[in-house]
């Protein structure tokens, strides 16, 4: 898992439903890194799109991954 993916999961970890620009700002990433991280995380089932359209939520599997993987980046 990349540092950008960890940053996206951290931005979403408190039951937040955010848009890509909100995630980008919260995670302090470029738009390209944000979109890339969102795509990879969604393909692995760690985040999910939610309603209203264009928003993302962390999944239970994403929470486990964040807990496990974030220790490496602390």
N, C-alpha and C positions, 0 to 999 in steps of 0.2 A: 504494500500500500504506500502511495506517495505522500509526501508532506501536504500537498494540495488536497488530496482526498481526505486526509485526517482533518485538515482545516475546515472542509465542508461538513464533515460529520460533527465536528465541534460546534459549528454554527447552528446545526439542526438539533443538537442533542437534548435540549430542554423542551421537548414536545412542541417545537416551533415549526410552523409551516411558512416557508419563505419562497420568494421568487428568486430567480437566478441573479438579478442585480442586487437584491438584498443579501444573498449569500456571498456574492463577490465582495461587497462592501464589508460585511462582517468578518469574512475570512482574509481580507486584504490581498486578494488575488486579482490577476488580470482577467479580462473576460474570456480569453482563450483557455486559460488554466481552469477557470470555473466551469466552462462548458465541457471541457475534457474530463474533469473530475466527476461532474454530474453524470455524464454518459457512462463512464466506467463503473461508478457506484451503482447506478440503476441497473446496468447489465448483470451485476453480481447480486442483486437483490438487497443491497444495503440501504438504499433509499427508494422511495416510490413517489411518483407524481400524485398529486391530490387535487381535489376541487377546492376553490375554483382553479381552472386550468392555468398551467404555468407555475404552479407551486410544488414544492417538494417537502417530504417528511422523511425522517429516519425510521427505519424498520427495527423490530426487535433484534434481528440478525445484525443490523448496523450498529446497534448499541453494544452488542457483544464484541463485534470487531473493534469498535472504538476503545472499549475497555482494555482489550487484549493488545492491540497494536499501538495505542497512544503511549504506552510505557516506553517504547523505543525512542520516541521523539521528545520525551519530557526532559 
